[in-house]
């Protein structure tokens, strides 16, 4: 009963976002009166961020112990690096495509039950998150407190990631075909996002 509740809670959190991306807001700004809340809300406002972070968390539960423990850190490091790139004024092209590709590849990793060495898996996860962090940096309103905004999206990233990890942990006890199907569905959604 507890496991069923965990699955339902995680799934409902993942799908509460609209199908719209988190980025089409006018002038790429999602802002509230609180810099922390603005940072916190952004990852929850689009299916692209939710799926990428939850899928990577889900996938990490089948990895070696070092990779399993390190994945949240790799994700946060990539996110922060991407946001810093934005702050330096460097322009990265194709961010939306990159975000879609991160969702697609995370789905493929799940669908294939891929197990990667920590060096490769950690680098891949951090690279996925660089594009998400860059998008978060673009969304920051002018005059925001950068540190407080970043703390907000780091907290959101960890919440989503640990939600994915909880679901991944529960799903390890189920038929691998279900996990493969979930990964395939995520990959298809990511492909559609990357192509749009």
C-alpha positions as CSV (number, residue, x, y, z in Angstrom):
1,X,0.0,0.0,0.0
2,X,2.9,2.4,0.9
3,X,4.6,1.7,-2.4
4,X,1.4,2.3,-4.4
5,X,1.0,5.6,-2.6
6,X,4.6,6.6,-3.4
7,X,4.1,5.8,-7.1
8,X,0.9,7.7,-7.3
9,X,2.4,10.7,-5.5
10,X,5.4,10.8,-7.7
11,X,3.4,10.4,-10.9
12,X,1.0,13.1,-9.9
13,X,3.8,15.5,-9.2
14,X,5.4,14.8,-12.5
15,X,2.3,15.3,-14.5
16,X,0.9,18.4,-12.8
17,X,2.8,20.6,-15.2
18,X,1.1,21.6,-18.4
19,X,2.4,20.3,-21.7
20,X,3.7,23.7,-22.4
21,X,7.4,24.2,-22.0
22,X,8.6,26.3,-19.0
23,X,10.1,28.8,-21.4
24,X,7.6,30.4,-23.7
25,X,6.7,33.2,-21.2
26,X,7.1,36.7,-22.7
27,X,10.7,37.8,-22.7
28,X,11.6,34.4,-21.2
29,X,10.8,35.6,-17.6
30,X,9.0,33.6,-15.0
31,X,9.0,35.8,-11.9
32,X,7.2,36.1,-8.6
33,X,7.7,38.7,-5.8
34,X,10.3,36.3,-4.2
35,X,13.5,35.4,-6.0
36,X,13.6,32.1,-4.1
37,X,10.0,31.2,-5.2
38,X,10.9,32.2,-8.8
39,X,13.8,29.8,-8.8
40,X,11.8,27.2,-7.1
41,X,8.8,27.4,-9.4
42,X,10.7,27.3,-12.7
43,X,11.6,23.6,-12.8
44,X,8.0,22.7,-11.9
45,X,6.5,24.8,-14.7
46,X,7.3,22.7,-17.6
47,X,7.1,19.0,-18.5
48,X,10.6,19.2,-20.0
49,X,12.4,20.0,-16.7
50,X,10.1,17.6,-14.7
51,X,10.7,14.7,-17.0
52,X,14.5,15.2,-17.4
53,X,15.1,15.5,-13.6
54,X,12.7,12.8,-12.6
55,X,14.0,10.4,-15.3
56,X,17.6,10.9,-14.3
57,X,16.7,10.3,-10.7
58,X,14.8,7.2,-11.7
59,X,17.6,5.8,-13.8
60,X,20.2,6.5,-11.1
61,X,18.7,3.9,-8.8
62,X,20.0,1.1,-11.0
63,X,23.5,2.4,-11.1
64,X,26.5,1.5,-9.0
65,X,26.6,2.9,-5.5
66,X,29.0,5.8,-6.3
67,X,26.8,6.8,-9.3
68,X,23.6,6.4,-7.3
69,X,24.9,8.6,-4.5
70,X,26.6,11.1,-6.8
71,X,23.8,11.7,-9.3
72,X,22.0,14.5,-7.3
73,X,25.4,16.3,-7.0
74,X,26.2,15.9,-10.7
75,X,22.8,17.3,-11.5
76,X,23.2,20.3,-9.2
77,X,26.7,21.0,-10.5
78,X,25.5,20.9,-14.1
79,X,22.6,23.2,-13.3
80,X,24.7,25.8,-11.5
81,X,27.4,25.7,-14.3
82,X,24.7,26.3,-16.9
83,X,23.2,29.2,-15.0
84,X,26.7,30.7,-14.6
85,X,27.2,30.5,-18.3
86,X,24.1,32.6,-18.7
87,X,25.3,35.2,-16.3
88,X,28.6,35.6,-18.1
89,X,26.6,36.6,-21.2
90,X,27.7,33.6,-23.4
91,X,25.0,32.7,-25.8
92,X,24.3,29.0,-26.3
93,X,22.2,28.2,-29.3
94,X,19.7,25.4,-29.4
95,X,18.9,25.3,-25.7
96,X,15.3,24.0,-26.2
97,X,16.5,21.3,-28.5
98,X,19.2,20.4,-26.0
99,X,16.6,20.2,-23.2
100,X,14.4,17.9,-25.4
101,X,17.4,15.7,-26.2
102,X,18.2,15.4,-22.5
103,X,14.7,14.1,-21.9
104,X,15.0,11.7,-24.9
105,X,18.4,10.3,-23.8
106,X,17.3,9.9,-20.2
107,X,14.3,7.9,-21.5
108,X,16.7,5.8,-23.6
109,X,18.9,5.1,-20.6
110,X,15.8,3.9,-18.7
111,X,14.4,1.9,-21.5
112,X,17.6,0.1,-22.2
113,X,18.3,-0.4,-18.4
114,X,21.8,1.0,-19.2
115,X,24.4,0.9,-16.5
116,X,27.3,3.3,-16.9
117,X,30.6,3.8,-15.1
118,X,30.5,6.7,-12.7
119,X,32.9,8.9,-14.8
120,X,30.8,8.5,-18.0
121,X,27.4,8.6,-16.2
122,X,28.3,11.5,-14.0
123,X,29.6,13.5,-17.0
124,X,26.5,12.7,-19.1
125,X,24.2,13.7,-16.2
126,X,26.0,17.0,-15.7
127,X,26.0,17.8,-19.4
128,X,22.2,17.2,-19.5
129,X,21.7,19.6,-16.7
130,X,23.9,22.4,-18.1
131,X,21.2,23.2,-20.7
132,X,18.5,23.1,-18.0
133,X,20.6,25.4,-15.8
134,X,21.2,27.7,-18.7
135,X,17.4,28.0,-19.3
136,X,16.9,28.7,-15.6
137,X,19.5,31.5,-15.8
138,X,17.7,33.0,-18.8
139,X,14.4,33.0,-16.9
140,X,15.8,35.0,-14.0
141,X,14.2,38.5,-13.9
142,X,16.4,41.5,-14.1
143,X,17.4,42.7,-10.6
144,X,16.9,39.3,-8.9
145,X,19.3,38.1,-6.2
146,X,21.2,35.5,-8.2
147,X,22.2,33.4,-5.2
148,X,18.7,33.2,-3.7
149,X,17.2,32.4,-7.2
150,X,19.8,29.7,-7.7
151,X,19.0,28.2,-4.3
152,X,15.4,28.0,-5.3
153,X,16.0,26.0,-8.5
154,X,18.6,23.8,-6.8
155,X,16.0,22.9,-4.1
156,X,13.4,22.2,-6.9
157,X,15.9,20.1,-8.8
158,X,16.6,18.0,-5.7
159,X,12.9,17.5,-4.9
160,X,12.1,16.3,-8.4
161,X,15.2,14.1,-8.6
162,X,14.5,12.4,-5.3
163,X,10.9,11.9,-6.4
164,X,12.2,10.1,-9.5
165,X,14.6,8.1,-7.3
166,X,11.7,7.1,-5.0
167,X,9.8,5.8,-8.0
168,X,12.9,4.1,-9.5
169,X,13.5,2.4,-6.2
170,X,9.9,1.0,-6.1
171,X,10.1,0.0,-9.8
172,X,13.2,-2.1,-9.2
173,X,10.9,-4.7,-7.6
174,X,8.5,-4.8,-10.6
175,X,8.7,-6.3,-14.1
176,X,11.5,-4.7,-16.1
177,X,9.1,-4.4,-19.1
178,X,7.2,-1.7,-17.2
179,X,10.4,0.2,-16.6
180,X,11.3,-0.2,-20.3
181,X,7.9,1.0,-21.3
182,X,8.2,4.1,-19.0
183,X,11.6,4.9,-20.5
184,X,10.3,4.5,-24.0
185,X,7.4,6.9,-23.3
186,X,9.8,9.5,-21.8
187,X,12.1,9.1,-24.9
188,X,9.2,9.6,-27.3
189,X,8.1,12.8,-25.4
190,X,11.7,14.0,-25.4
191,X,12.0,13.4,-29.1
192,X,8.8,15.4,-29.8
193,X,10.2,18.2,-27.6
194,X,13.5,18.2,-29.4
195,X,11.8,18.3,-32.8
196,X,9.4,21.1,-32.0
